[in-house]
């Protein structure tokens, strides 16, 4: 699935600017949704950099690979160039093994430039701190997760941990772990996670209509928006079904993407 996603990412990226929101009811919170879509689109690009850089690791020496830990991450520099770093954080020090950059076509190149130790240590600490919060959940499931980290303008960190592409071909949703962490990477300042105690999923089939069910919440979650944007090519259609609205993504004949939102009538509303 990685190779197919890599090809289809280019099409999504090219037409992302044609994305629109078609709202059938002005009661839908389009401001909230647009903010989530913007984050989901950034996470999608991060994931692309992570994949192409991870795939490139296969060509390198086994001794270098043995030095790697789980504290790898991607980031953008001041010129918006993507970087991917791989190493291991241990006892307050990050051992940098691989450093890659990715161009606008997501072609990666290994470079040997040093990375600021503040970046290496604080980013990796933020990942460690976030992952500790869901260590029990990970221990009780065989689900693979993807992790994302970003330094915010106020120097705090945002960390997102979502279910990744599973080896059995199942697309998983229902658990999204989202934390704001202080600039040191040690302390959680805010928890915006969504998890109702179980994960759900669908076998990937491009002839299948699927519905992501969130009956207990009013608005689409960030994880749901990311799921649709990520898996759009692999299902016939995907609907986000919340208590007050349904949302889905479509593509028109001009290859422009449209989010369509409809607001549900209250169940107790009297009809004439």
C-alpha positions as CSV (number, residue, x, y, z in Angstrom):
1,X,0.0,0.0,0.0
2,X,2.9,2.4,0.6
3,X,3.9,2.5,-3.1
4,X,0.3,3.1,-4.2
5,X,-0.1,5.9,-1.6
6,X,3.1,7.4,-2.8
7,X,1.8,7.7,-6.3
8,X,-1.6,9.0,-5.3
9,X,-0.1,11.6,-2.9
10,X,1.1,13.6,-5.8
11,X,-2.4,13.9,-7.3
12,X,-3.8,14.9,-3.9
13,X,-1.1,17.5,-3.3
14,X,-1.5,19.0,-6.8
15,X,-5.2,19.5,-6.4
16,X,-5.4,20.3,-2.7
17,X,-5.7,24.0,-3.5
18,X,-8.9,23.2,-5.4
19,X,-10.5,21.9,-2.2
20,X,-13.7,23.6,-1.2
21,X,-16.3,23.2,1.5
22,X,-19.9,22.8,0.2
23,X,-22.2,23.5,3.1
24,X,-25.8,22.5,2.9
25,X,-26.7,24.2,6.2
26,X,-25.1,27.3,7.7
27,X,-25.3,25.7,11.2
28,X,-22.2,23.6,10.3
29,X,-19.1,24.9,12.0
30,X,-17.0,25.5,8.9
31,X,-14.3,27.5,10.8
32,X,-13.6,24.6,13.0
33,X,-13.6,22.1,10.1
34,X,-11.3,24.3,8.0
35,X,-8.7,24.5,10.8
36,X,-8.8,20.7,11.2
37,X,-8.4,20.2,7.4
38,X,-5.4,22.5,7.4
39,X,-3.7,20.4,10.1
40,X,-4.7,17.2,8.4
41,X,-3.2,18.3,5.1
42,X,0.1,19.2,6.9
43,X,0.1,15.8,8.7
44,X,-0.4,14.1,5.3
45,X,2.8,15.8,4.0
46,X,4.7,14.9,7.1
47,X,3.6,11.3,6.6
48,X,4.9,11.4,3.0
49,X,8.3,12.6,4.1
50,X,8.4,9.9,6.8
51,X,7.6,7.2,4.3
52,X,10.1,8.1,1.6
53,X,12.8,8.6,4.2
54,X,12.0,5.4,6.0
55,X,12.1,3.5,2.7
56,X,15.5,4.9,1.9
57,X,16.9,3.4,5.2
58,X,16.9,-0.1,3.6
59,X,20.0,0.7,1.6
60,X,22.2,1.6,4.6
61,X,24.6,-0.5,6.7
62,X,23.1,-2.8,9.3
63,X,25.4,-1.4,12.0
64,X,23.9,2.1,11.5
65,X,20.4,0.7,11.6
66,X,21.1,-1.1,14.9
67,X,21.7,2.3,16.5
68,X,18.1,3.6,15.8
69,X,15.5,4.1,18.4
70,X,11.8,5.1,18.2
71,X,12.6,8.8,18.5
72,X,12.7,9.7,14.8
73,X,10.8,12.7,13.5
74,X,10.4,15.2,10.7
75,X,10.4,19.0,10.7
76,X,10.5,22.0,8.4
77,X,13.2,24.6,8.7
78,X,12.8,28.4,8.2
79,X,12.8,27.9,4.4
80,X,10.1,25.2,4.7
81,X,12.5,22.5,3.6
82,X,11.5,19.2,5.1
83,X,14.0,17.3,7.2
84,X,13.8,13.7,8.6
85,X,16.1,12.6,11.4
86,X,16.7,9.1,12.7
87,X,18.5,8.2,15.9
88,X,18.0,7.4,19.5
89,X,17.3,9.5,22.6
90,X,18.9,8.1,25.7
91,X,19.8,9.7,29.0
92,X,19.2,13.3,27.8
93,X,21.3,12.9,24.6
94,X,20.2,12.3,21.0
95,X,22.4,10.0,19.0
96,X,21.8,11.2,15.4
97,X,22.4,8.5,12.8
98,X,20.6,9.6,9.7
99,X,19.7,13.1,8.4
100,X,17.6,13.5,5.2
101,X,16.1,16.4,3.4
102,X,13.1,16.1,1.0
103,X,12.6,18.4,-2.0
104,X,9.3,19.6,-3.4
105,X,8.8,16.3,-5.2
106,X,9.5,14.4,-2.0
107,X,12.7,13.0,-3.3
108,X,15.0,12.4,-0.3
109,X,18.7,12.9,0.0
110,X,21.0,12.0,2.9
111,X,23.0,14.8,4.2
112,X,25.6,14.9,6.9
113,X,24.9,18.4,8.3
114,X,24.7,18.6,12.1
115,X,21.3,19.3,13.6
116,X,20.8,21.7,16.5
117,X,20.9,19.7,19.7
118,X,18.0,21.8,21.0
119,X,15.9,20.4,18.1
120,X,17.0,16.9,18.5
121,X,16.5,16.7,22.3
122,X,13.3,18.7,22.7
123,X,11.5,17.1,19.7
124,X,12.4,13.6,20.9
125,X,11.5,14.3,24.5
126,X,8.1,15.5,23.3
127,X,7.6,12.2,21.5
128,X,8.7,10.2,24.5
129,X,6.3,12.2,26.8
130,X,3.3,11.7,24.5
131,X,4.0,8.0,23.9
132,X,4.1,7.4,27.7
133,X,0.5,8.5,27.9
134,X,-0.7,5.7,25.7
135,X,1.8,3.0,26.7
136,X,-1.0,0.9,28.3
137,X,-3.2,1.1,25.2
138,X,-0.3,0.1,22.9
139,X,0.5,-2.8,25.2
140,X,-3.1,-4.2,24.9
141,X,-3.4,-3.9,21.1
142,X,-1.5,-5.1,18.1
143,X,-2.2,-1.8,16.2
144,X,0.6,0.1,14.6
145,X,0.6,3.8,15.1
146,X,2.1,6.8,13.3
147,X,3.5,9.7,15.3
148,X,3.8,13.4,14.3
149,X,5.4,16.3,16.1
150,X,5.5,20.0,15.4
151,X,7.0,23.0,17.2
152,X,4.4,25.7,17.5
153,X,5.0,29.5,17.2
154,X,5.0,29.8,21.0
155,X,7.8,27.1,21.2
156,X,5.4,24.5,22.6
157,X,5.0,21.2,20.8
158,X,2.0,19.5,19.3
159,X,2.2,15.7,19.1
160,X,-0.3,13.5,17.2
161,X,-0.5,9.7,17.5
162,X,-2.9,8.0,15.0
163,X,-3.3,4.4,13.9
164,X,-1.2,3.9,10.8
165,X,-1.6,1.6,7.8
166,X,-2.0,-1.9,9.2
167,X,-0.1,-4.9,7.7
168,X,-3.3,-6.8,7.4
169,X,-4.8,-4.1,5.0
170,X,-7.3,-2.8,7.6
171,X,-7.8,1.0,7.9
172,X,-8.2,1.7,11.6
173,X,-9.9,4.7,13.3
174,X,-11.5,5.5,16.7
175,X,-8.4,6.5,18.6
176,X,-6.5,9.7,18.1
177,X,-4.1,11.0,20.7
178,X,-3.3,14.7,20.6
179,X,-1.1,16.6,23.1
180,X,0.3,20.0,23.5
181,X,3.6,19.8,25.4
182,X,5.8,22.5,26.9
183,X,8.9,23.8,25.1
184,X,11.2,21.4,27.1
185,X,9.2,18.4,25.8
186,X,8.6,17.1,29.3
187,X,5.2,18.4,30.4
188,X,1.8,17.9,28.9
189,X,-0.1,21.2,28.9
190,X,-3.3,20.1,27.0
191,X,-4.9,16.8,26.0
192,X,-7.2,16.9,23.0
193,X,-7.3,13.1,22.5
194,X,-10.4,11.2,21.4
195,X,-10.8,7.5,22.4
196,X,-13.9,5.7,23.5
197,X,-12.2,2.5,24.6
198,X,-12.0,0.6,21.3
199,X,-10.7,0.9,17.8
200,X,-12.7,0.2,14.7
201,X,-11.7,-0.5,11.1
202,X,-12.5,-1.5,7.6
203,X,-10.7,-3.8,5.1
204,X,-9.5,-1.6,2.3
205,X,-11.7,-2.1,-0.8
206,X,-12.2,0.6,-3.4
207,X,-15.8,-0.6,-4.1
208,X,-16.9,-0.1,-0.5
209,X,-18.8,2.8,1.0
210,X,-17.8,3.2,4.7
211,X,-19.0,5.3,7.5
212,X,-16.9,6.6,10.4
213,X,-19.3,6.6,13.3
214,X,-19.0,9.3,16.0
215,X,-22.6,9.4,17.5
216,X,-21.5,11.0,20.8
217,X,-19.8,14.1,19.3
218,X,-21.1,17.1,17.3
219,X,-18.2,17.8,15.0
220,X,-15.8,15.8,12.9
221,X,-12.5,15.1,14.8
222,X,-9.1,15.9,13.4
223,X,-8.4,12.1,13.2
224,X,-11.5,11.6,11.1
225,X,-10.6,14.4,8.7
226,X,-7.1,13.0,8.3
227,X,-8.5,9.4,7.8
228,X,-10.7,10.6,4.9
229,X,-7.9,12.6,3.3
230,X,-5.5,9.7,3.7
231,X,-7.7,6.9,2.6
232,X,-9.8,8.7,0.0
233,X,-8.4,6.7,-3.0
234,X,-9.0,3.4,-1.3
235,X,-12.7,3.4,-0.8
236,X,-15.7,4.2,-3.0
237,X,-16.7,6.8,-0.5
238,X,-16.1,7.7,3.2
239,X,-18.6,9.5,5.4
240,X,-17.9,11.1,8.8
241,X,-21.1,10.6,10.7
242,X,-21.4,12.8,13.9
243,X,-24.5,13.4,16.0
244,X,-25.3,16.6,14.2
245,X,-23.7,16.3,10.7
246,X,-22.4,14.1,8.0
247,X,-19.3,15.0,6.0
248,X,-17.7,13.4,2.9
249,X,-15.0,14.2,0.3
250,X,-15.7,14.1,-3.4
251,X,-13.7,14.9,-6.6
252,X,-15.3,16.6,-9.6
253,X,-14.5,16.2,-13.3
254,X,-11.9,18.9,-13.1
255,X,-10.0,17.0,-10.4
256,X,-11.0,19.5,-7.7
257,X,-11.7,18.2,-4.3
258,X,-14.9,19.2,-2.4
259,X,-15.9,18.6,1.2
260,X,-19.7,18.2,1.4
261,X,-21.3,18.8,4.8
262,X,-25.0,18.2,5.7
263,X,-26.5,19.0,9.0
264,X,-29.0,16.6,10.5
265,X,-32.5,17.5,11.7
266,X,-33.0,17.1,15.4
267,X,-34.8,13.8,16.1
268,X,-37.4,15.5,18.2
269,X,-38.1,18.2,15.7
270,X,-41.8,18.4,14.9
271,X,-42.8,18.3,11.3
272,X,-45.8,20.1,9.8
